Amino acid sequence: MLFSDVKALACIFIRFKQVGIAAEGNNSVSLLNRVGFVLGIIACFGMSLVANFQELNVASVHMIGAMLCFGVGSVYTILHTWITFKLRNRGSITCLRLFLSVSCSFLFIITMVYTTKALNMHAGLNPLIWHDTDDGFVLHQVATSSEWLLAISFLVYFWTFIPDFRWMTVAVEVQHSYLRIPG
């Protein structure tokens, strides 16, 4: 899953640089862009926790990662939708980003509320094992479905950056001050 974390982080960085160029001279958008970049890094860190600490092995770290990824990630999508609007891009992409960011927020709330309710109702020995006869099973199914829809919504939200990135060129320049590598 590390590869997905790196791709998400690269996407967040490129978006940060793109908005930085587009927002030159607009201090409020520049500030929102910097805040969004930090939120994006936190969300990617949460994604890494979710991927590397599986729910069956280290449930508490997995849940913290999910809250960082999905909770902070939802704020990231709202913030970048607002940035898109502030940059005077009011076309169909902005509408799609608005729909997706509201969906992410709504699905995150549903996931958290229904997960909490389901776990409070679960009477089994292991809260990670569910049977269709368990109390709260339907709530657990709703929470799980919402979490998957939330993940898909994030993926589609990042796909909305593709038209913006299409016209960009990204280059890496490496410089060093040594004539040769010491040693």
C-alpha positions, 0 to 999 in steps of 0.5 A: 500500500506504500505505493498508493501513499506515495502516489497520493502524496505526489498528487497533493504536492503537485496540486499544492505547487499548481495552486501556488502558481495560480494564486500568486498575489492572492494571500487568502488562497495562498494561505488556504493552499498551505493549510491544505498541503499540511492536511493532505500530508496528515491524510496520507499519513493516516492512509499509511497507518490504515495500510500498515496496521491492519484492523485484525492486528492493531485495531486502535492504530488502524482506527486512528489512521482511518480517522486521520485519512478520512476525517482530515481527508474530507476537510482537504476535499472541502478546502480544495473545492473552495480553492477551486471556486476562489480561482474562478473555476466554476465549471462542471469540475467545480460542481463535481468536486463540491458533490464529492467533498459533501459526499465525503463529509457525509459518508465520514459522519455516517461511518463514524456514527454507525461504527460507534453504534454497532460496536456498542451493540456488539455482544460478541467476544471479538468486535472484529468478527460479526455474524448476521445474528449479532446485535448491531450487524445491520449498523455494522454493514451500513458503516462498512458500506459507507467506508468503502463509498468514502474511499471510492469518493476520495479516489474519484475526487483525486481523479478530478485533478487530471484535467488540471494536471494535463497542462502541467510539466513537472521537472526535477532539478538536482544540484550539488555543490561538490565537484565530486562526491567526497570519500 
